[in-house]
């Protein structure tokens, strides 16, 4: 199985995730989230598949998130409005994102990613 890894080349967490996948011999296709941001349709599908709340897909520590004062604005926005906002700029999206046929991981947590070892 090949996965889709969405990350940002200058993000240290994205670099760690990529290095971990390489060390485990797990195949993936890389996509720069800043230049090829997820579409609203992709985000809708990934949020649904992940089972996570939509808020987990926001890069809450990112400068853009903070500059836009999204901590205050998101609660008043509908889920669809939030999806549309995420689709406007990949830097708003939490990274790395790892997408497979039956999984979506948001952020790099080794304990979670360890589950991939048996699925090479």
C-alpha positions as CSV (number, residue, x, y, z in Angstrom):
1,X,0.0,0.0,0.0
2,X,1.3,3.5,-0.8
3,X,0.2,6.4,1.3
4,X,-0.1,10.1,0.6
5,X,2.0,12.3,2.9
6,X,1.1,15.9,3.0
7,X,3.7,18.1,4.7
8,X,5.7,21.2,4.4
9,X,9.4,20.8,3.5
10,X,10.6,23.3,6.1
11,X,8.4,21.9,8.9
12,X,10.6,19.8,11.3
13,X,7.6,17.5,12.2
14,X,7.0,16.8,8.5
15,X,10.7,16.0,8.1
16,X,10.6,13.6,11.1
17,X,7.5,11.9,9.7
18,X,9.2,11.5,6.3
19,X,12.4,10.2,7.8
20,X,10.4,7.7,10.0
21,X,8.5,6.4,6.9
22,X,11.8,6.0,5.0
23,X,13.4,4.1,7.9
24,X,10.4,1.8,8.1
25,X,10.5,1.1,4.3
26,X,6.9,2.4,4.0
27,X,6.1,3.7,0.6
28,X,4.4,7.1,0.1
29,X,3.8,9.9,-2.3
30,X,4.8,13.3,-1.0
31,X,2.7,16.4,-1.5
32,X,3.7,19.9,-0.4
33,X,0.8,21.2,1.5
34,X,1.8,24.9,0.9
35,X,1.8,24.7,-2.9
36,X,-0.8,21.9,-3.4
37,X,-3.2,22.4,-0.6
38,X,-6.0,20.0,0.0
39,X,-9.3,20.6,-1.7
40,X,-12.6,21.0,0.2
41,X,-13.7,17.6,-1.2
42,X,-10.5,15.9,0.0
43,X,-10.8,17.6,3.4
44,X,-14.5,16.5,3.8
45,X,-13.5,12.9,3.0
46,X,-10.5,12.9,5.2
47,X,-12.3,14.4,8.2
48,X,-15.1,11.8,7.9
49,X,-12.6,8.9,7.5
50,X,-10.4,10.0,10.4
51,X,-13.2,10.1,13.0
52,X,-11.6,13.2,14.4
53,X,-13.2,16.5,15.1
54,X,-12.7,19.1,12.4
55,X,-10.7,21.3,14.8
56,X,-7.9,18.7,14.8
57,X,-7.2,19.5,11.1
58,X,-6.3,23.1,11.9
59,X,-2.7,24.1,12.5
60,X,-3.4,26.0,15.7
61,X,0.2,26.8,16.3
62,X,0.7,28.3,12.8
63,X,1.2,32.0,12.3
64,X,-1.6,32.3,9.8
65,X,-4.1,30.7,12.3
66,X,-3.0,33.2,14.9
67,X,-2.9,36.2,12.5
68,X,-6.5,35.4,11.4
69,X,-7.6,35.1,15.1
70,X,-9.2,31.7,14.2
71,X,-9.3,30.6,17.9
72,X,-12.1,33.2,18.3
73,X,-13.7,32.9,14.9
74,X,-14.0,29.1,14.4
75,X,-16.7,28.5,17.0
76,X,-19.1,30.7,15.1
77,X,-18.4,29.1,11.8
78,X,-20.2,26.1,10.4
79,X,-18.3,22.9,9.6
80,X,-18.7,23.6,5.9
81,X,-17.3,27.2,6.3
82,X,-14.3,25.7,8.2
83,X,-13.7,23.2,5.4
84,X,-13.8,25.9,2.8
85,X,-11.4,28.0,4.9
86,X,-8.9,25.1,5.3
87,X,-9.1,24.6,1.5
88,X,-7.9,28.2,0.8
89,X,-4.5,27.8,2.3
90,X,-2.5,24.6,3.1
91,X,-0.6,26.5,5.9
92,X,-3.9,26.4,7.9
93,X,-3.9,22.6,7.8
94,X,-2.2,20.6,10.6
95,X,0.7,18.7,9.2
96,X,1.8,16.1,8.4
97,X,-1.2,14.4,7.2
98,X,-0.9,10.8,6.2
99,X,-3.7,9.4,4.1
100,X,-4.2,5.8,3.2
101,X,-7.1,3.7,1.9
102,X,-8.4,3.1,5.4
103,X,-6.8,5.7,7.6
104,X,-6.0,9.4,8.0
105,X,-3.4,10.4,10.6
106,X,-3.2,14.1,11.6
107,X,0.2,15.1,13.0
108,X,3.1,12.8,13.7
109,X,2.6,10.6,16.7
110,X,5.0,7.6,16.5
111,X,2.7,5.4,18.7
112,X,-0.1,5.9,16.2
113,X,2.1,5.5,13.1
114,X,3.6,2.3,14.5
115,X,0.4,0.6,13.3
116,X,1.6,1.0,9.7
117,X,4.5,-1.4,10.2
118,X,2.4,-4.5,9.5
119,X,0.9,-2.9,6.4
120,X,4.0,-2.4,4.2
